[in-house]
Structure formats: structure tokens, C-alpha cells
């Protein structure tokens, strides 16, 4: 996703709940559960007009940023900040 490839992932927990989600109202990839669904998804990507494929890839790339090292660092700091520097209650 981060490199601009349109993902086709298994229709299970992780991909379905966190990865292949809409971004800005735009599809970010395809989910599949069996050979027929994977085949259909691959054919959809191959047959897409270039502009549509690039739009899906751009949405996927943007969505993938939520898994970046920078995002992890920001979220981690926000999570531990209250523990490391608690506000005084005076």
C-alpha cells in the first residue's frame, strides 16, 4: 500500500478491520476469501482505467500512513506521556 500497489488481501480480521478501509470515500484495495474472489479482484485491478487505479493506489498510500514509524512514535509518546510526566494535583 505504501508503495502505491493496489492491495488484494484475505477477507479476515486484520485486513478487513484495519487495512483495506475506505480513505476519503475512496476504496483502498480489495478483499477476497477464495480462488474465485481473488481472481475477480485481480481482474478488476488489471482492467481498471489507469486514472482509477492510480486513485485507488493514492488512497491506499494515504491510508497506509497510519501504520508509519512516525505515527507509531507519536501515538506511543501520547500514550506514555501521562505515565512519565503526570500532572500534579495541587
Secondary structure, DSSP 8 states (H G I E B T S, - for coil): -TTS--EEEESSHHIIIIIS--BTTB--EEEESSHHHHHHHHHHHHHS-HHHHHHHHHHHHHHHGGGSHHHHHHHHHHHHHHHHS-----
